[in-house]
Amino acid sequence: MTGEAPSWADQWGPGGIGAGDDEYSRTGEVGHNRKNKSKVAFEKAKAAASSSAQKIKLGTSSSFKWIKDQCQKKGSSK
């Protein structure tokens, strides 16, 4: 049994299983795609945050205007 399996050095040493053509360590297409996906995800998150901030700003502004109108109505009826 021992003769059939590759040794630790054969598997993990220079030129072994973990050397060279690992898709996560390459700087070619896989790394480039990973960067693009990260950039696209960041841009989507940034757009969502910006949209949410605009909605919050608009909602807050309308709320203050409504409160101001309510206060003015009560003040003018006296």
Backbone as JSON Lines, residues from 0, in Angstrom:
{"i":0,"aa":"M","n":[0.8,-1.2,0.0],"ca":[0.0,0.0,0.0],"c":[0.84,1.26,0.0]}
{"i":1,"aa":"T","n":[1.9,1.28,0.74],"ca":[2.72,2.47,0.84],"c":[3.38,2.79,-0.49]}
{"i":2,"aa":"G","n":[3.74,1.79,-1.26],"ca":[4.4,2.01,-2.54],"c":[3.48,2.58,-3.59]}
{"i":3,"aa":"E","n":[2.17,2.42,-3.45],"ca":[1.22,2.88,-4.46],"c":[0.9,4.37,-4.31]}
{"i":4,"aa":"A","n":[0.86,4.89,-3.11],"ca":[0.5,6.28,-2.88],"c":[1.73,7.17,-3.02]}
{"i":5,"aa":"P","n":[1.56,8.38,-3.58],"ca":[2.7,9.29,-3.67],"c":[3.11,9.78,-2.28]}
{"i":6,"aa":"S","n":[4.38,10.04,-2.12],"ca":[4.87,10.5,-0.83],"c":[4.47,11.96,-0.61]}
{"i":7,"aa":"W","n":[4.69,12.41,0.62],"ca":[4.37,13.79,0.95],"c":[5.17,14.74,0.07]}
{"i":8,"aa":"A","n":[6.42,14.45,-0.13],"ca":[7.29,15.31,-0.94],"c":[6.82,15.34,-2.39]}
{"i":9,"aa":"D","n":[6.32,14.2,-2.89],"ca":[5.83,14.18,-4.27],"c":[4.56,15.04,-4.42]}
{"i":10,"aa":"Q","n":[3.75,15.03,-3.39],"ca":[2.49,15.78,-3.46],"c":[2.69,17.28,-3.27]}
{"i":11,"aa":"W","n":[3.5,17.67,-2.29],"ca":[3.57,19.06,-1.91],"c":[4.91,19.73,-2.18]}
{"i":12,"aa":"G","n":[5.87,18.99,-2.64],"ca":[7.18,19.55,-2.93],"c":[7.16,20.33,-4.23]}
{"i":13,"aa":"P","n":[8.31,20.86,-4.64],"ca":[8.39,21.6,-5.91],"c":[7.93,20.73,-7.07]}
{"i":14,"aa":"G","n":[7.0,21.22,-7.85],"ca":[6.49,20.48,-8.99],"c":[5.42,19.47,-8.61]}
{"i":15,"aa":"G","n":[5.0,19.43,-7.36],"ca":[3.99,18.48,-6.92],"c":[2.59,18.99,-7.18]}
{"i":16,"aa":"I","n":[1.64,18.42,-6.47],"ca":[0.23,18.73,-6.67],"c":[-0.07,20.21,-6.41]}
{"i":17,"aa":"G","n":[0.48,20.78,-5.37],"ca":[0.16,22.15,-5.02],"c":[0.98,23.2,-5.74]}
{"i":18,"aa":"A","n":[1.81,22.8,-6.67],"ca":[2.7,23.77,-7.32],"c":[2.14,24.23,-8.65]}
{"i":19,"aa":"G","n":[2.47,25.44,-9.01],"ca":[2.27,25.92,-10.36],"c":[0.87,26.3,-10.74]}
{"i":20,"aa":"D","n":[0.14,25.41,-11.39],"ca":[-1.08,25.75,-12.09],"c":[-2.31,25.71,-11.2]}
{"i":21,"aa":"D","n":[-2.25,26.35,-10.07],"ca":[-3.39,26.43,-9.16],"c":[-4.26,27.6,-9.61]}
{"i":22,"aa":"E","n":[-5.56,27.36,-9.81],"ca":[-6.42,28.41,-10.35],"c":[-6.54,29.63,-9.44]}
{"i":23,"aa":"Y","n":[-6.3,29.46,-8.15],"ca":[-6.41,30.59,-7.23],"c":[-5.12,31.4,-7.15]}
{"i":24,"aa":"S","n":[-4.02,30.81,-7.55],"ca":[-2.76,31.55,-7.46],"c":[-2.35,32.17,-8.8]}
{"i":25,"aa":"R","n":[-3.03,31.81,-9.86],"ca":[-2.69,32.39,-11.16],"c":[-3.11,33.84,-11.23]}
{"i":26,"aa":"T","n":[-2.36,34.62,-11.95],"ca":[-2.72,36.03,-12.12],"c":[-3.38,36.26,-13.47]}
{"i":27,"aa":"G","n":[-3.67,35.19,-14.18],"ca":[-4.28,35.29,-15.5],"c":[-5.76,35.56,-15.43]}
{"i":28,"aa":"E","n":[-6.51,34.82,-16.2],"ca":[-7.93,35.07,-16.38],"c":[-8.74,34.92,-15.1]}
{"i":29,"aa":"V","n":[-8.44,33.92,-14.28],"ca":[-9.21,33.7,-13.07],"c":[-9.05,34.87,-12.11]}
{"i":30,"aa":"G","n":[-7.82,35.33,-11.9],"ca":[-7.58,36.47,-11.03],"c":[-8.24,37.73,-11.57]}
{"i":31,"aa":"H","n":[-8.17,37.89,-12.88],"ca":[-8.78,39.05,-13.53],"c":[-10.29,39.02,-13.36]}
{"i":32,"aa":"N","n":[-10.9,37.85,-13.55],"ca":[-12.35,37.72,-13.38],"c":[-12.76,38.0,-11.94]}
{"i":33,"aa":"R","n":[-11.93,37.54,-11.01],"ca":[-12.24,37.77,-9.6],"c":[-12.23,39.27,-9.29]}
{"i":34,"aa":"K","n":[-11.25,39.98,-9.85],"ca":[-11.19,41.43,-9.64],"c":[-12.39,42.13,-10.25]}
{"i":35,"aa":"N","n":[-12.78,41.69,-11.47],"ca":[-13.94,42.29,-12.13],"c":[-15.21,42.05,-11.34]}
{"i":36,"aa":"K","n":[-15.38,40.83,-10.83],"ca":[-16.57,40.52,-10.04],"c":[-16.6,41.36,-8.77]}
{"i":37,"aa":"S","n":[-15.46,41.54,-8.15],"ca":[-15.39,42.37,-6.94],"c":[-15.74,43.82,-7.27]}
{"i":38,"aa":"K","n":[-15.22,44.3,-8.39],"ca":[-15.49,45.68,-8.78],"c":[-16.97,45.88,-9.09]}
{"i":39,"aa":"V","n":[-17.58,44.92,-9.79],"ca":[-19.0,45.01,-10.12],"c":[-19.83,44.98,-8.85]}
{"i":40,"aa":"A","n":[-19.48,44.09,-7.93],"ca":[-20.21,44.0,-6.66],"c":[-20.08,45.3,-5.87]}
{"i":41,"aa":"F","n":[-18.89,45.87,-5.86],"ca":[-18.68,47.14,-5.16],"c":[-19.52,48.25,-5.77]}
{"i":42,"aa":"E","n":[-19.55,48.3,-7.1],"ca":[-20.33,49.34,-7.78],"c":[-21.82,49.18,-7.49]}
{"i":43,"aa":"K","n":[-22.31,47.94,-7.45],"ca":[-23.72,47.7,-7.13],"c":[-24.02,48.14,-5.7]}
{"i":44,"aa":"A","n":[-23.15,47.81,-4.77],"ca":[-23.34,48.19,-3.38],"c":[-23.31,49.71,-3.23]}
{"i":45,"aa":"K","n":[-22.4,50.34,-3.95],"ca":[-22.28,51.8,-3.91],"c":[-23.55,52.46,-4.45]}
{"i":46,"aa":"A","n":[-24.09,51.93,-5.55],"ca":[-25.31,52.47,-6.14],"c":[-26.49,52.28,-5.2]}
{"i":47,"aa":"A","n":[-26.57,51.11,-4.57],"ca":[-27.67,50.86,-3.63],"c":[-27.58,51.79,-2.42]}
{"i":48,"aa":"A","n":[-26.39,51.99,-1.92],"ca":[-26.21,52.89,-0.78],"c":[-26.57,54.32,-1.15]}
{"i":49,"aa":"S","n":[-26.18,54.74,-2.32],"ca":[-26.49,56.1,-2.77],"c":[-28.0,56.28,-2.93]}
{"i":50,"aa":"S","n":[-28.64,55.28,-3.53],"ca":[-30.09,55.34,-3.72],"c":[-30.8,55.38,-2.37]}
{"i":51,"aa":"S","n":[-30.35,54.55,-1.44],"ca":[-30.95,54.53,-0.1],"c":[-30.76,55.86,0.61]}
{"i":52,"aa":"A","n":[-29.6,56.45,0.47],"ca":[-29.33,57.74,1.11],"c":[-30.25,58.82,0.54]}
{"i":53,"aa":"Q","n":[-30.48,58.8,-0.76],"ca":[-31.37,59.77,-1.39],"c":[-32.81,59.59,-0.88]}
{"i":54,"aa":"K","n":[-33.24,58.33,-0.75],"ca":[-34.59,58.06,-0.26],"c":[-34.75,58.53,1.19]}
{"i":55,"aa":"I","n":[-33.74,58.3,2.01],"ca":[-33.78,58.74,3.4],"c":[-33.84,60.26,3.47]}
{"i":56,"aa":"K","n":[-33.02,60.91,2.65],"ca":[-32.99,62.38,2.63],"c":[-34.35,62.93,2.21]}
{"i":57,"aa":"L","n":[-34.94,62.34,1.18],"ca":[-36.25,62.81,0.7],"c":[-37.33,62.56,1.75]}
{"i":58,"aa":"G","n":[-37.31,61.38,2.37],"ca":[-38.3,61.07,3.4],"c":[-38.18,61.98,4.6]}
{"i":59,"aa":"T","n":[-36.97,62.25,5.02],"ca":[-36.75,63.14,6.16],"c":[-37.22,64.55,5.84]}
{"i":60,"aa":"S","n":[-36.91,65.02,4.66],"ca":[-37.32,66.35,4.24],"c":[-38.84,66.47,4.21]}
{"i":61,"aa":"S","n":[-39.51,65.45,3.63],"ca":[-40.98,65.5,3.58],"c":[-41.59,65.43,4.96]}
{"i":62,"aa":"S","n":[-40.96,64.66,5.86],"ca":[-41.48,64.56,7.23],"c":[-41.38,65.9,7.94]}
{"i":63,"aa":"F","n":[-40.25,66.56,7.81],"ca":[-40.09,67.88,8.45],"c":[-41.09,68.89,7.88]}
{"i":64,"aa":"K","n":[-41.31,68.82,6.57],"ca":[-42.26,69.74,5.94],"c":[-43.66,69.47,6.46]}
{"i":65,"aa":"W","n":[-44.05,68.19,6.58],"ca":[-45.37,67.84,7.08],"c":[-45.55,68.32,8.52]}
{"i":66,"aa":"I","n":[-44.53,68.11,9.36],"ca":[-44.59,68.57,10.75],"c":[-44.71,70.09,10.81]}
{"i":67,"aa":"K","n":[-43.95,70.77,9.99],"ca":[-43.99,72.24,9.95],"c":[-45.39,72.72,9.54]}
{"i":68,"aa":"D","n":[-45.97,72.07,8.52],"ca":[-47.33,72.43,8.09],"c":[-48.35,72.2,9.19]}
{"i":69,"aa":"Q","n":[-48.21,71.08,9.91],"ca":[-49.14,70.78,11.0],"c":[-49.04,71.82,12.11]}
{"i":70,"aa":"C","n":[-47.82,72.21,12.43],"ca":[-47.61,73.22,13.48],"c":[-48.17,74.56,13.05]}
{"i":71,"aa":"Q","n":[-48.01,74.93,11.78],"ca":[-48.52,76.21,11.29],"c":[-50.04,76.22,11.28]}
{"i":72,"aa":"K","n":[-50.67,75.08,10.98],"ca":[-52.13,75.01,10.99],"c":[-52.65,75.22,12.4]}
{"i":73,"aa":"K","n":[-52.02,74.62,13.38],"ca":[-52.47,74.76,14.76],"c":[-52.24,76.19,15.24]}
{"i":74,"aa":"G","n":[-51.16,76.8,14.82],"ca":[-50.85,78.17,15.24],"c":[-51.78,79.18,14.6]}
{"i":75,"aa":"S","n":[-52.26,78.97,13.37],"ca":[-53.1,79.95,12.68],"c":[-54.56,79.83,13.1]}
{"i":76,"aa":"S","n":[-54.98,78.71,13.7],"ca":[-56.39,78.54,14.08],"c":[-56.7,79.19,15.42]}
{"i":77,"aa":"K","n":[-55.72,79.66,16.16],"ca":[-55.96,80.27,17.47],"c":[-56.51,81.65,17.35]}
